Amino acid sequence: MEPGATVQASVEVSDADGDPVSVRWVLQPESGDYLTGGDLRPQPIPIEGAIVETEGTGATIAMPEEPGGYRLLAFADDAAGQ
């Protein structure tokens, strides 16, 4: 993707009990810290302002101006936090 590009992302989610599900989106830089299995790594800091808009299970993401590897994470849970 080009730096500064705006992209759309969406996920399909459902709850076993039929409860409504909310989705939280995070864009963060790739760690670049490559250690072996189970080694503790610091959590990369989310990129402020990257998630431009969210609606339902979708999001509009503005890619950072700096080229590099990034991870887009979607966290889904119901009202009970499950």
N, C-alpha and C positions, 0 to 999 in steps of 0.2 A: 504494500500500500504506500501511496505517496504521503510524505509528511504533511500534516494539516488536513488530510482527507477526512470527510465525515462519512461514517458507515452505519448501517443498521444491523442490529443483532436481535435475535429472539430465541426463546427456549420454550419447549412444551413441558409443562409440569402439571401434576395432579396430586391430590391428597387422597389417601386410602379411605378416609371417612367422608370425603366429599366437601371438606371445609375449603373456603377460599384460600388461595396461596398468593403470597406476595414475593416479589423478586427484588433483590438488591444487587446492583452491578458495581464492579470495581475494575479499573484498569490500572495495572502496575507494571513497572519495568521488569524484564527478565532478570533474575538474580545475578547470573554470571559467576556465582560462587559455586563451583562444581566440586563437591566433596563426596565421600563414599557413604554408603547406606547408613542412615540413622544419625549422621552427624548433625548437630544443631546448627541451624542457619537463621540469621535475622530475617524477619518478615520484610519484604520490600514495601516501601511507602507508596500508597495509592497516589495516582496523579490527579491533583486537584483540577476540577473543571473539565475533565475528560468525558464524563457522562453528562451530555448536554440535555437529554430529556429521557424520561422513562414513561411508559404507558403499558399497563398490564404486564405482560411477560416480554416486552420488547424494550429496546433502548436505542438511542442515537448517540454515537460515540465520536468524539473529535480526536483524531490521532495526533500525538505530540509532534511538534516541529522537528525534534531531534530524532534522526533515524536510529533504529535499534530494535531489539527484540522486546515484545510486550506480551503480557497475559491479560486476557479479559476473563473475569470470574463472574459467575452468576450464583447468588446464594438464595435459595428458595425455602420458605417456611410458612406454616399456617399460623393462625392467631395464637395457638398454644406454643409456638416456637419450635415446632417439630418438622 
